[in-house]
Amino acid sequence: MYNLNDKVAIITGGALGIGGAAARKLASVGAKVFIADIDDSEAKKNVKRIEKSGGLATSSHVDVAEGKDISRMINEAVEHYGRLDILVQNAGGGVVSKAIHGSALDVDEKQWDLGINIYLKALYIGAKYSIPHLKSNGAGVIVNIASIHGILQEPGRFVYEAAKTGVIGMTRQLASEFGPDGIRVNAITPGHIVGERAAENWKKNPTGHKFFANQNLIGRTGTPKDIANGVVFLCSDDSSFITGHTLTIDGGITVQLQEKFAVKQAQYIIDNPDTNLSL
Ligand SMILES: NC(=O)c1ccc[n+]([C@@H]2O[C@H](COP(=O)([O-])OP(=O)(O)OC[C@H]3O[C@@H](n4cnc5c(N)ncnc54)[C@H](O)[C@@H]3O)[C@@H](O)[C@H]2O)c1
């Protein structure tokens, strides 16, 4: 059982999905949680859920696309709880990813700026304003949520993949520069994770969901809890010798040899011709 008693943790995008589950899991092992999200109503609901289970949480309206919101978020958390120990940089998700979809020729500079601001620049600003507090404690943890799109490509994900690859590089860099100050920085590359919003979409296409589940060696898509479990491990003392690392949590989708994988999926369609492949 992990023990994060009295540790203060900020989770960006902590209302729903991966961040929502990470907030609940951190609170369940004693952390005082600060949820930073643009969705005030869902953030408040998650605070209530945490409190109902005996945890401690608060929320604040933060848009990580805005640097000033991020520096305010750090100050607010420190003012509210008196210290800062953990920063989980997670905000983003399906809505943002759709808005920046396209190849280098399809996207415009506005879409590039939006994707890079939310998925990469926000993590730099978060590190910049949190590290002085972690340094003054002599210890601290940052967990950056990247994606398997930071290690493998899919057509149409130009901005997303540029940003998520950057997150992995930034994680190594921060770990090497601030390790001597007692600060550990790690990344997680989730595979296909079905949170509340994605689950609503998959309800409309259950055979398509099964097809995607079959791509994972584990035979199912991931849940936000699968990633939250990794977040808590990386925030705990059980990972005290792990830094600069990227932990892939993807049900095994990225370890498969591509030609075998393609044959397996082709066979799946032959066996299940009613599969609806629209996403
Ligand atoms: N779900 C997946 O399959 C998957 C896979 C790999 C990586 N990821 C990454 O995990 C992270 C979370 O994704 P998710 O699937 O849980 O998404 P989600 O849509 O379920 O939840 C995202 C949360 O972030 C918040 N948010 C969005 N934009 C924000 C902003 N500008 N400022 C503050 N909060 C904001 C939303 O309100 C929501 O609470 C993202 O960084 C995403 O790229 C997700």
The ligand as a Tripos MOL2 file, in Angstrom:
@<TRIPOS>MOLECULE
LIG
   44    48     1     0     0
SMALL
NO_CHARGES

@<TRIPOS>ATOM
      1 N1         -7.2320    8.3800  -23.7600 N.am      1 LIG1
      2 C1         -6.2170    7.9320  -24.4490 C.2       1 LIG1
      3 O1         -6.3270    6.9450  -25.1890 O.2       1 LIG1
      4 C2         -4.8580    8.5970  -24.3120 C.ar      1 LIG1
      5 C3         -3.7640    7.9290  -24.8650 C.ar      1 LIG1
      6 C4         -2.5130    8.5040  -24.7660 C.ar      1 LIG1
      7 C5         -2.3590    9.7190  -24.1140 C.ar      1 LIG1
      8 N2         -3.4330   10.3480  -23.5940 N.ar      1 LIG1
      9 C6         -3.1850   11.6340  -22.9290 C.3       1 LIG1
     10 O2         -3.7480   11.6080  -21.6380 O.3       1 LIG1
     11 C7         -4.1680   12.9190  -21.2690 C.3       1 LIG1
     12 C8         -5.6110   12.8880  -20.7870 C.3       1 LIG1
     13 O3         -6.4190   12.3600  -21.8100 O.3       1 LIG1
     14 P1         -7.8380   11.6960  -21.5000 P.3       1 LIG1
     15 O4         -8.0580   10.6580  -22.5170 O.co2     1 LIG1
     16 O5         -7.9590   11.3580  -20.0790 O.co2     1 LIG1
     17 O6         -8.7930   12.9290  -21.8770 O.3       1 LIG1
     18 P2        -10.2720   13.2990  -21.3800 P.3       1 LIG1
     19 O7        -10.8640   14.1210  -22.4560 O.co2     1 LIG1
     20 O8        -11.0020   12.1020  -20.8890 O.co2     1 LIG1
     21 O9         -9.9620   14.2370  -20.1000 O.3       1 LIG1
     22 C9         -9.1380   15.3490  -20.2620 C.3       1 LIG1
     23 C10        -9.3260   16.3200  -19.1180 C.3       1 LIG1
     24 O10        -8.4810   17.4620  -19.4020 O.3       1 LIG1
     25 C11        -9.2660   18.6560  -19.3020 C.3       1 LIG1
     26 N3         -8.7310   19.6820  -20.2180 N.ar      1 LIG1
     27 C12        -8.7660   19.7080  -21.5690 C.ar      1 LIG1
     28 N4         -8.1690   20.8140  -22.0380 N.ar      1 LIG1
     29 C13        -7.7190   21.5150  -20.9570 C.ar      1 LIG1
     30 C14        -7.0290   22.7400  -20.8010 C.ar      1 LIG1
     31 N5         -6.6980   23.4980  -21.8490 N.pl3     1 LIG1
     32 N6         -6.7120   23.1380  -19.5410 N.ar      1 LIG1
     33 C15        -7.0870   22.3930  -18.4590 C.ar      1 LIG1
     34 N7         -7.7600   21.2400  -18.5610 N.ar      1 LIG1
     35 C16        -8.0740   20.7920  -19.7840 C.ar      1 LIG1
     36 C17       -10.6870   18.2180  -19.6660 C.3       1 LIG1
     37 O11       -11.6700   19.1260  -19.2100 O.3       1 LIG1
     38 C18       -10.7510   16.8350  -18.9890 C.3       1 LIG1
     39 O12       -11.1120   16.9400  -17.6340 O.3       1 LIG1
     40 C19        -3.9130   13.8160  -22.4870 C.3       1 LIG1
     41 O13        -2.6760   14.4620  -22.3360 O.3       1 LIG1
     42 C20        -3.8520   12.8070  -23.6260 C.3       1 LIG1
     43 O14        -3.0790   13.2650  -24.7020 O.3       1 LIG1
     44 C21        -4.6920    9.8220  -23.6700 C.ar      1 LIG1
@<TRIPOS>BOND
     1     1     2 1
     2     2     3 2
     3     2     4 1
     4     4     5 ar
     5     4    44 ar
     6     5     6 ar
     7     6     7 ar
     8     7     8 ar
     9     8     9 1
    10     8    44 ar
    11     9    10 1
    12     9    42 1
    13    10    11 1
    14    11    12 1
    15    11    40 1
    16    12    13 1
    17    13    14 1
    18    14    15 2
    19    14    16 1
    20    14    17 1
    21    17    18 1
    22    18    19 2
    23    18    20 1
    24    18    21 1
    25    21    22 1
    26    22    23 1
    27    23    24 1
    28    23    38 1
    29    24    25 1
    30    25    26 1
    31    25    36 1
    32    26    27 ar
    33    26    35 ar
    34    27    28 ar
    35    28    29 ar
    36    29    30 ar
    37    29    35 ar
    38    30    31 1
    39    30    32 ar
    40    32    33 ar
    41    33    34 ar
    42    34    35 ar
    43    36    37 1
    44    36    38 1
    45    38    39 1
    46    40    41 1
    47    40    42 1
    48    42    43 1
@<TRIPOS>SUBSTRUCTURE
     1 LIG1         1 GROUP 0 **** ****
